[in-house]
Amino acid sequence: MSERAVERVRRAYARIAGTDRPEVWIDLRPAADVLAEAAALDDALPLAGTVFAVKGNIDVAGLPTTAGCPSYAHLPDRDATAVARLRAAGSLVLGTTNLDQFATGLVGTRSPYGAVRNAVDPAYAAGGSSSGSAVAVALGVADFALGTDTAGSGRVPAAFNGVVGLKPTYGLVPADGVVPACRSLDCVTVFARSLAEARRALAFLGAPSGSLAARRPGPWRVAAPSASSLGAMDDGWAERFAAASRALADAGVELLPVDPAPFLEAAELLYDGAFVAERYAAVGAFVDKGTPDLDPVVASIIGAAGAVPAHRLFADRERLAVLRDRALLALGDADALLLPTTPGHPTLADVAADPLGANARLGRFTNSTNLLGLCGAALPFGTVNGLPFGVMLLGPAHTDDRIAAIADLLVPEPVVRVAVAGAHLSGQPLNHELTLRRARLVATTTTASAYRLFALGTTPPKPGLVRVPSGGAAIEVELWDVPAGGFASFITGIPRPLALGELELADGTSVTGFLCAPEALPDAVDITRHGGWRPYLAAR
C-alpha cells in the first residue's frame, strides 16, 4: 500500500471541496476509485505520490472526452498516450478539466460548463483554452496538469494563474487520443507550480529534446525587444517586462535587441488568415449540425472557417514562409526570445463585452509560436496590481532543454544539497530518482572519518551509512543539488531503514545525507574497509 499516494489523494479531494470551484472540472473521478488505485500503487514508481488533471479534449479511459461540448462526447476505452505514460510512472488521474470549447479560445469562458474563474481573483479571466488545467494546478489540487496549445492555450492560462506552462517542440509529445483543434499545430503541454515539477512531468511524456544544446558553454544570448515595440499593454506591464529583461542580464545573460514585427505579423495569420480552416477540418461537420450546447462564439469561428478558399491557404503559406525567414533572421544567433506572455489581463466582464476582441488581443505574442515551429516556456514573473504577470522564452524546435536552462536563470529555484553514498550514485540503479528531478551533480568527496558502511540485504542492493563514536573512516559520497520543488517527493520515496539526516563531510561542513537506522545492522555486512560503495562493488 502506498500511504503517501493515499494521503496525497485525500489532500486533493479536500482541496477540491475547500476551493468550491466546480467550473474547473468536467468529470471528476469518485474519490473512492482514486483512493483504491493509490492503495494498490507501487511506491517505487517515480511519480508515485502525485496526482494530475487532464484537459477535457484528451482521452482518459472511462471518462467522456467532451472537448467542452457534451453532445460531442465519446467514451474512450484507453488513455491518450500522454495520460498513459504519466499513469505508468505512478501518477493518478483526478479527472478531466474545463476548456474553451474545441480548444478554440484564449479566455476560458467559452464553455457550456461555465466560465472558469481566475485562481487569484475570480473576477478575472483564467485564460484558455486550457483554463481548468491551469487553475487546478494553481489552486494546489493537482501537482501538474495536461493541456494543449495551438495558439497559446498552454501558456496564457499559466501566465494568468501564476504557474509554469511548458509548450514542447511539436511532435515531442504524442498527440494521439487528443481531439484536434489544428492537427498540424497542436501540442500537448504541461502545467505545474514550478519549473522543476513541469520538467519532471514532461520527462515522462516524450524524449528529451536538445540536451546537448543546453550544455553549450559561455553566456546565453537572449533576444529581448523593447517594450515600446510590442504595442499597447496594460498599465504596469511594460515596466514588469523590462524588469524580466534586467533579471536575465543580472544573471549573466547577454541581451540582444530584436525587432518583433515578423513574430507579431505571423500571429495575425492564425485566426485572420486561412490557417483557421484546419479547425473546420477537425470538427466542422459536427458544428454544422447546430447542436444547442455549442458555444455561439466558437460555432461562429469554426463555421466561418469552412468558407475559406483553398487559394487563400496557399497564399498564406507563402506569406508565412517569408515571415519565418524574417523571424529567424531577426533572432540571429540568439538562444531564445523573451516576450510577455500576453499584453494584458481582462476581467470576465471585459470578455463578455467584447468576446472576439478580448480574445484576439491575448494571442498577440503567442499565436505565432506553433506557426513558426518554436518551442517555449511560460514563466511567472511577479505580479502587477496584485495579479500574476508572466513572460515567455521561445526558441527554435528541439531546443526545449536550452529554454529550460535559461528559464532556470529567470526563475531560479532554491536547491537542497544532498550527499548520496550508494544506489543513488551516478551510474547506480536509483540515480534516475535524482536526474528526473533535475538534480545536479556538484562534487565527489568523502565524509569525515566518523562513519562505517554496511551492505544491506535490499533490492536493489544498497549500503547503510552509520555514524560511530570511534573506529570510523572516510566514505566516498557524491553531492547533488536537488531543486526544492522535487525534494519533497524525493524524500517521501526513501524506504526504511534509510532516512535523511545530517552528514559531516571531510572539510567539516554538514549537509543532508543518507543514514541507516541501527535496526538493519545485525544482518548487514560491514564493508567500511572499501571506502565506498563503488569500490566495494568493484571488489565483488
C-alpha positions, 0 to 999 in steps of 0.5 A, a space after each residue: 500500500 502506498 500511504 503517501 499516494 493515499 494521503 496525497 489523494 485525500 489532500 486533493 479531494 479536500 482541496 477540491 471541496 475547500 476551493 468550491 470551484 466546480 467550473 474547473 472540472 468536467 468529470 471528476 473521478 469518485 474519490 473512492 476509485 482514486 483512493 483504491 488505485 493509490 492503495 494498490 500503487 507501487 511506491 517505487 514508481 517515480 511519480 508515485 505520490 502525485 496526482 494530475 488533471 487532464 484537459 477535457 479534449 484528451 482521452 482518459 479511459 472511462 471518462 467522456 472526452 467532451 472537448 467542452 461540448 457534451 453532445 460531442 462526447 465519446 467514451 474512450 476505452 484507453 488513455 491518450 498516450 500522454 495520460 498513459 505514460 504519466 499513469 505508468 510512472 505512478 501518477 493518478 488521474 483526478 479527472 478531466 478539466 474545463 476548456 474553451 470549447 474545441 480548444 478554440 479560445 484564449 479566455 476560458 469562458 467559452 464553455 457550456 460548463 461555465 466560465 472558469 474563474 481566475 485562481 487569484 481573483 475570480 473576477 478575472 479571466 483564467 485564460 484558455 483554452 486550457 483554463 481548468 488545467 491551469 487553475 487546478 494546478 494553481 489552486 494546489 489540487 493537482 501537482 501538474 496538469 495536461 493541456 494543449 496549445 495551438 495558439 497559446 492555450 498552454 501558456 496564457 492560462 499559466 501566465 494568468 494563474 501564476 504557474 509554469 506552462 511548458 509548450 514542447 517542440 511539436 511532435 515531442 509529445 504524442 498527440 494521439 487520443 487528443 481531439 484536434 483543434 489544428 492537427 498540424 499545430 497542436 501540442 500537448 503541454 504541461 502545467 505545474 507550480 514550478 519549473 522543476 515539477 513541469 520538467 519532471 512531468 514532461 520527462 515522462 511524456 516524450 524524449 528529451 529534446 536538445 540536451 546537448 544544446 543546453 550544455 553549450 558553454 559561455 553566456 546565453 544570448 537572449 533576444 529581448 525587444 523593447 517594450 515600446 515595440 510590442 504595442 499597447 499593454 496594460 498599465 504596469 506591464 511594460 515596466 514588469 517586462 523590462 524588469 524580466 529583461 534586467 533579471 536575465 542580464 543580472 544573471 549573466 545573460 547577454 541581451 540582444 535587441 530584436 525587432 518583433 514585427 515578423 513574430 507579431 505579423 505571423 500571429 495575425 495569420 492564425 485566426 485572420 488568415 486561412 490557417 483557421 480552416 484546419 479547425 473546420 477540418 477537425 470538427 466542422 461537420 459536427 458544428 454544422 449540425 447546430 447542436 444547442 450546447 455549442 458555444 455561439 462564439 466558437 460555432 461562429 469561428 469554426 463555421 466561418 472557417 469552412 468558407 475559406 478558399 483553398 487559394 487563400 491557404 496557399 497564399 498564406 503559406 507563402 506569406 508565412 514562409 517569408 515571415 519565418 525567414 524574417 523571424 529567424 533572421 531577426 533572432 540571429 544567433 540568439 538562444 531564445 526570445 523573451 516576450 510577455 506572455 500576453 499584453 494584458 489581463 481582462 476581467 470576465 466582464 471585459 470578455 463578455 463585452 467584447 468576446 472576439 476582441 478580448 480574445 484576439 488581443 491575448 494571442 498577440 505574442 503567442 499565436 505565432 509560436 506553433 506557426 513558426 515551429 518554436 518551442 517555449 516556456 511560460 514563466 511567472 514573473 511577479 505580479 502587477 496590481 496584485 495579479 500574476 504577470 508572466 513572460 515567455 522564452 521561445 526558441 527554435 524546435 528541439 531546443 526545449 532543454 536550452 529554454 529550460 536552462 535559461 528559464 532556470 536563470 529567470 526563475 531560479 529555484 532554491 536547491 537542497 544539497 544532498 550527499 548520496 553514498 550508494 544506489 543513488 550514485 551516478 551510474 547506480 540503479 536509483 540515480 534516475 530518482 535524482 536526474 528526473 528531478 533535475 538534480 545536479 551533480 556538484 562534487 565527489 568527496 568523502 565524509 569525515 572519518 566518523 562513519 562505517 558502511 554496511 551492505 544491506 540485504 535490499 533490492 536493489 542492493 544498497 549500503 547503510 551509512 552509520 555514524 560511530 563514536 570511534 573506529 570510523 573512516 572516510 566514505 566516498 559520497 557524491 553531492 547533488 543539488 536537488 531543486 526544492 520543488 522535487 525534494 519533497 517527493 524525493 524524500 517521501 520515496 526513501 524506504 526504511 531503514 534509510 532516512 535523511 539526516 545530517 552528514 559531516 563531510 571531510 572539510 567539516 561542513 554538514 549537509 543532508 545525507 543518507 543514514 541507516 537506522 541501527 535496526 538493519 545492522 545485525 544482518 548487514 555486512 560491514 564493508 567500511 574497509 572499501 571506502 565506498 560503495 563503488 569500490 566495494 562493488 568493484 571488489 565483488 
